[in-house]
Amino acid sequence: MRQVRTAFRPYPSPVRARLLALALAGAGLIAAGPALAAPDGKVRVGLMLPYTGNYASLSKAISNGFKLYVAENGGKLGGREVEYFSVDDESDPAKATENASKLIKEDKVDVLVGTVHSGVALEMARVAREHKVLLIDPNAGADELTGSLCHPTFFRTSFSLWQPAYAMGKVVAGKGHKRVVTLTWKYAGGQQSVDGFKEGFEQGGGKVIKELSLPFPGVEFRPFLTELASLKPDAVFVFFAGAGAAKFVKDYAASGLKKSIPLYASGFLTDGTLPAMGEAGSGVLTTLHYADGLDNRKDTAFRSAYARSYGQQPDVYAVQGYDTAQLYQAGLAAAGGNASRQEVIIKAMEAAKIDSPRGPFTLSKAHNPVQDIYLRQVEGGRNKVIATPIKALADPARGCKM
């Protein structure tokens, strides 16, 4: 299985590209829309993820999870060997169109896999729709992707931002908190997470008294911690991920607020970040569709295999990458390994029941996971499951017309 990293090699010259296209066209191997790869050829997977910057560790876990599933299947998907084409999207929406277009037009990928940053994912989805290429989202949770912008060729194996945040709103209200302040980065992902939390919390009788935000990916939290101290809410809800999440939790503890104002969050705050935040993270409660200590055979086998392959324990991002490969396998197998049979692949993916380490899940009509949401507490360097506040939670998919 050969890996080609498109982000670090030159693409073919225009002349070479035209000659190659003419040769393939003469052989009847290309047409408008998705590449018509021969069933006995390699399946071409385009990984478009932020391999550098704040989300680099998340992307590595997603890639590791995807490749672990492929390795468990003899290096194949749908009976075909896998060839990878990778590009660093740098969490930059301005570069998303160019990056996705290169993978589709020049590398002729059969499927796009990406990304982490919701703003980049929105642009990827637009490009994929234009070119009628299958796109599987292993992380980005923008509500629109399976809401108003839902599309037959777009699938998500992770979550909508609404799902874990809404569940945490229910949890916080259930604990009797009445006045909450929220804090997040000022971008779509952060705001949608806050909106989901607010919906669940206010349904339970609580009130969000103030919404605070700072530019992404800023980590100067001191002014906000000072304001939190002066507002004296019953609790704080935040949305952060990656390196910024670790710094926030450490700063929150150092400020002394951890002792007086309970901190709650969607699980991205503590997934993949616990080693960096250390003891500061102890006791923090989060909600997510994965947790440490789940009692199912699939998770036990997955964690063991991941540790053997990569020398560390997996997190939710690794699970999402693994399930992305599982979902595409379900579609490609139904099509006999022929990636050009897109309608067959889509129908099989829509009907799939994924035996995930998170627990089995299906997809909604909008192609978003219908899944259990767990309440986790940081204990001994783990996100330990302590309850399942909502089972089989489906995203409302507001605006989806499929």
Buried (B, 14 or more C-beta within 10 A) or exposed (E): EEEEEBBEEEEEEEEEEEEBBEEBEEEEBBEEEBBBBEBEBBBBBBBBBBBEBBBBBBBBBBBBBBBBBBBBBEEBBBBBBBBBBBBBBBBBBEBBBEBBBBBBBBBBBBBBBBBBBBBBBBBBBBBBBEBBBBBBBBBBBBBBBBBEBBBBBBBBBBBBBBBBBBBBBBBBBBBEBBBBBBBBBEBBBBBBBBBBBBBBBBEBEBEBBEBBBBEBBEBEBEEBBEEBEEBEBBBBBBBBBBBBBBBBBBBBBEBEBBEEBBBBBBBBBBBBBBEBBEEBBBEBBBBBBBBBEBEBEBBEEBBEBBEEBBEEBBBBBBBBBBBBBBBBBBBBBBBEBBBBBBEBBBBBBBEBEBEBBBBEBBBBEBBBBBBBBBBBBBBEBBBBBBBBBBEEBBBBBEEBEE
